[in-house]
Amino acid sequence: MKRLFVIALLFIACAQEKPATTTTAAETKTPQRKPPAIADAKNIIQSSMEYGEYQFTDAAYSLPVSHSTMNEPQRAAARDLAKAGWITLDGAGDVMLSDKARTDKRFLPRQNGILDIVPLAKKEMGEVQEVRANPDGTASADFTWRWIANEVGDAFLRNQYEGTRNATATLFVENGEWHVLKIAPR
């Protein structure tokens, strides 16, 4: 009898509980927003801080000034820069700034024996090929870009800056406007 009474109490207690609400897959999705048009995506990407920072270290070069601390690619770079008149090499092969490099703000001699040269190139935005909506509410924009070497970069890193490159920007909405979250190579 006690067992029956306990079962009845449990049945009454369970019957009074509200059923757990269930959410459907459609309710848990981030609301879809139409991605920006191709022309708008291009403007968003090229004016973003993320585009400016994307692979920016490829537009700089650090060269030891002492020949004894250079590796072979650095020695070749020093020879190319000397041939173009940006630096001179003394009898030991150590780097000295030429007259034109001394007045050029791109050449930054450091106290640690390194010569930083920056910038060597700038980025040029190509075209946005496709913009597509992602399930999480972001959008992906596939685009092209390329480096435009300046006269210093062209003197010794010409191959590094050739060709068109491909990347994808992930866009997100904040306060009703699209912004760049990140850029990755494609």
N, C-alpha and C positions, 0 to 999 in steps of 0.2 A: 504494500500500500504506500509506504514511504517512497518507494522508487517511482511509483506512478505519480505521486504528488510532485516530486522533484522534476520529473519529465514535463509535467503540465506547467510548472513554473518556468522552466526553460523555454517551453514553447510560447508562452505568453510574453516572456521577456524578448525573445527573438522576433516575435511578430510585431512588437512595438518599435523596433529599430527601423530607421529609415533606410531604404535600400541605397547602397552606394551609387552615386551618380557616375555614369560612364560617359566618356568623351569619345567621339568618333574620330577617325583619322583626319577627317576634313576639319574638325574643330581644333586639332592640335597643330595644324600647319600654320606657318607664318602667312599672314595675308599676302597674296601675290600683288605686286605692283608692276605695272608695265615698265620694262627697262627703258633707259634713255635711247633716243634715236642715235644713229651712227655719228652724225655731225655733233650732237650734244656730247656724246661720249668722248669724242676727240678733244673737245674743249675742256671737259672735266679732267681728262687724263693729263693733257699737256700743261695745264695750269696748276696741277697738284704738286705738293711738296714731295710726295712719293715718287713722282716721275723725275723730279730734279735729283733726288737721292739715289734713284735706281742705277746701280753699277757705276756710281760716281768715282769710285776708286780706280776705275780703268782709265780715267782721264788725268792720272798723276803718276809720277815716277820718282823713286828715291834712288840716288846714285851715291855710293861711297866716294869720297874725294881721294882716298888713299888707294893707289893701285894694288897694294898688297892685300886689301880687304875686299877687292872686287872678284866676282866670279866671271866666267867667260862671257855670258850674255851681257853683264854690266860693262865689261871691257869693250865689247862690240858696240854697245850703246854710246860709250864715251868716245870711241873712234868716230862714229857717225856724227855725234854732236860737235866734235872738233872739226870734222870735215865741213860741216855746215856753218862753222864760225861762231857757235854759241859758247864753246869752252876752248881752252887750250890745255895741252898735256905737257907737263914739264919732262925733263930727262928721265925721271923715275916712273913716268906714267901717271903721276898724280894730277888731279883735276884743278884747274884754275879758271875762274870766270873770265870770259873775254870782255872787251869794252862794251859791246852791245848787250851782253847778259847782265853786266853789273847794273845797268839802268833799267832792266826789264824786271817787273815785279813778279813774273812767273818763276824766277830763279831764287830759291830761298835757302841760303847756306845755313846750316844748323851747327850749334856748338859741339854736337856729338860726332862731327866728321861726315855728315850726310848732307847731300845737296838734294832738296826736294824741288821738283819741277812740276808746277800745276797752274793752270789747266793745260792739257795737251790737245784737248778736243772738246767739242760741245755736242749735245744730242740734238738731233732733228727728228721731229715726229713725222711718221709716215701716215698711213691710212688705217682707219679702223675697218676691219673686214667684217666683223660680226659682233653683235651684242645679243646675249641670250639671258633669259631669266633663270635663276637657280632656285631649287625648291626651298631654300632657307630664306628667301626674300632678297638675296643679293643678286647681282648681275655680273656676268663675265663678259669682258670686251677684249677680243683678240685684235692686236694691232702690230704694225711694223714701225721700226725706227732705225736710225743709223747714226754713226759718229761722223762728225765733220772735223777732221784734224786741223789744227792751226799749224803755222810754219815750224814750230818747235816739234810738235808731235809728228809731223810729216817728215822731219829730218831723220828720225830713227825708229819710229814705231808704225810706219806706213801700213804694214800688213795687218796690224792689230785693229785698225780702224776701217778696213775695207768691208763692203757688203752690207746688206740689209739684215736686220735682226728682227726676231719675232718675240712677242711677249703677250701676256694676258693680264689685264687689270681686273681685280675684283672690286666691284662698286657696291656701296651700301647707301641706304637712305637715312639721313639724319635731319630732323626738323623740316621734312618735306623736300629736301634737296639731296641729289646724288653726290657722293664723295668717293675718293679712292681709298680702299682699305689696304690693298697691297698690290704689288706688281711682281710677277714671276716669269722667268723665261719659258718659252713654249717650244 
